[in-house]
Amino acid sequence: MPVPACGTKAYLIDFSAGTPAHAVWSQNLKVGFMLLLPFLLKHDVTTQEEFDELYEQFLLEILDERFCGICFFLTVWGKKPT
């Protein structure tokens, strides 16, 4: 049964180098990377050495003046039939 009064709205955040969002999103991603490390190590997804190499590569790329980054979000809403 279709849900009455439903809708969606898409959003985009450009956090490419030189944009106002770049510094904040770069910091969020740096923190996110480090928060993932214990989980990745616990489940043998990677090693500390491999993670360190990937993190260094990530830092080089995200801080490059040619870096391009876009994040998509989607808001979805609906009203449950009574």
C-alpha positions as CSV (number, residue, x, y, z in Angstrom):
1,M,0.0,0.0,0.0
2,P,1.5,3.4,-0.9
3,V,2.3,5.8,1.9
4,P,0.3,9.1,1.6
5,A,2.1,12.4,1.9
6,C,5.6,11.1,1.3
7,G,8.5,12.8,-0.2
8,T,12.2,13.1,-0.6
9,K,14.7,16.0,-0.7
10,A,18.3,15.5,-1.9
11,Y,21.2,17.6,-0.6
12,L,24.8,17.9,-1.7
13,I,27.8,19.2,0.2
14,D,30.9,20.1,-1.8
15,F,34.0,19.9,0.4
16,S,36.5,20.3,-2.3
17,A,39.8,22.2,-1.6
18,G,39.1,25.9,-1.4
19,T,35.5,25.6,-0.4
20,P,34.1,26.7,3.0
21,A,33.3,23.1,4.0
22,H,36.7,21.7,3.3
23,A,38.4,22.3,6.6
24,V,35.5,21.0,8.7
25,W,34.9,17.9,6.5
26,S,38.6,17.1,6.4
27,Q,38.8,17.2,10.2
28,N,35.7,15.0,10.4
29,L,37.2,12.4,8.0
30,K,40.5,12.4,9.9
31,V,38.7,11.6,13.2
32,G,36.5,9.1,11.4
33,F,39.5,7.2,10.0
34,M,41.0,7.0,13.5
35,L,37.8,5.8,15.1
36,L,37.6,3.0,12.6
37,L,41.1,1.7,13.4
38,P,40.2,-0.5,16.4
39,F,37.4,-2.2,14.6
40,L,39.5,-2.8,11.5
41,L,42.3,-4.3,13.6
42,K,40.0,-6.4,15.7
43,H,38.4,-8.0,12.7
44,D,41.8,-8.5,10.8
45,V,40.7,-6.2,8.0
46,T,44.1,-4.5,7.9
47,T,47.3,-4.2,9.9
48,Q,48.5,-1.1,11.8
49,E,51.3,-0.7,9.2
50,E,48.9,-0.9,6.2
51,F,46.4,1.5,7.9
52,D,49.2,4.0,8.6
53,E,50.2,3.9,4.9
54,L,46.6,4.4,3.8
55,Y,46.1,7.2,6.3
56,E,49.2,9.1,5.1
57,Q,48.0,8.7,1.5
58,F,44.5,10.0,2.6
59,L,46.2,13.1,4.2
60,L,48.2,13.8,1.1
61,E,45.2,13.6,-1.1
62,I,42.6,15.5,1.0
63,L,45.1,18.4,1.7
64,D,46.0,18.7,-2.0
65,E,44.8,21.9,-3.6
66,R,43.3,19.8,-6.4
67,F,41.2,17.7,-4.0
68,C,37.5,17.3,-5.0
69,G,35.0,15.9,-2.6
70,I,31.2,15.7,-2.6
71,C,28.8,14.2,-0.1
72,F,25.2,13.3,-0.9
73,F,22.4,13.2,1.6
74,L,18.8,12.2,1.1
75,T,15.9,13.1,3.4
76,V,12.8,10.9,3.1
77,W,9.5,11.4,4.9
78,G,6.1,9.9,4.9
79,K,3.0,9.7,7.0
80,K,1.9,6.3,8.3
81,P,-1.7,5.5,7.4
82,T,-4.0,5.5,10.4
